[in-house]
Amino acid sequence: MEYLKTRGLSEDNAAFFRLGYVESPLPGHETSRGMLAVPYLTRAGVVTVRFRRLGDGEGPKYRSVPGDPPRIFNANALLVPSDHIAICEGEFDAMTATLAGIPAVGIAGVSAWKSYFARCFKGYRAVYILADQDDKGQGMEFAEKVAEQIKNARISPMPAGHDVNSFVLANGPEALLDQLEIKR
């Protein structure tokens, strides 16, 4: 919970997204010991889990189940009655936008976007692509790749040095809503 609090998530938020901690991994998942478990939920239940290293350490920051195809995180946001939705690069940014009051999904990076995902976003008045600006250009690369495939996409870059999570932590959820010109 200490790590999640640094990301602006409460115990209730962690329960809502069904986040967990890998203390005793299943056989074959030993490399995920000590990592945060981030389930990908749908109406049918959990379809996969990604694992995130807590803090600085050795090994990759994220791990996926070997052989698992890319999926949309927080796919249940697609079921929320709304004329808009946000697409974020990463699970924490999607959680942050959702908690700010914006239905949001997450994609695990540029290479995880698949063209067939685009059909999920038809029918929205606006599809906000919340572009990270805390990297070496991958955030805008991700946003541009996605925007090419979604007719009603609107790229909304975060301020320099920020992703969605850090921007909301620094400025509050209202600042994100203001940036997107979304009224509560």
Secondary structure, DSSP 8 states (H G I E B T S, - for coil): -HHHHHTT--HHHHHHTT-EE-SS--TT-GGGTTSEEEEEEETTEEEEEEEE--SS-SS-SEEE-TT-----BTGGGGGS--SEEEEEESHHHHHHHHHTT--EEEESSGGG--GGGGGGGTT-SEEEEEE--SSSSHHHHHHHHHHTT-TTEEEEE--TT--HHHHHHHH-HHHHHHHHT---
